[in-house]
Amino acid sequence: MTPRFLRVPAAEQYSGMSRAGIYRNLATGKIEGQKDGRTLLIDRESLDRYLESLPKAGGKVTAA
């Protein structure tokens, strides 16, 4: 069973994002988190939605 909330190190590992990237996306509202005392918990579902919204890589690159 995958947990609904992830601590920052687990969110980094789960997503492949850096710690700074996690915090930057939290600050801009692209992913959601909760505080439990001093512990920051990242909402895995919001992290999944953010990752799915990223553009696909690869394919042809056209000159501008």
CORCOR-V959746 format. One record per helix or strand of 2 or more residues. SS is the DSSP state (alpha for helix, beta for strand). FROM is the first residue (numbers start at 1). LEN is the number of residues. If there is no record, write none. Layout:
((SS | FROM | LEN) (SS | FROM | LEN))
//
This chain:
((beta | 5 | 3) (alpha | 8 | 8) (alpha | 19 | 9) (beta | 33 | 4) (beta | 39 | 5) (alpha | 44 | 10))
//
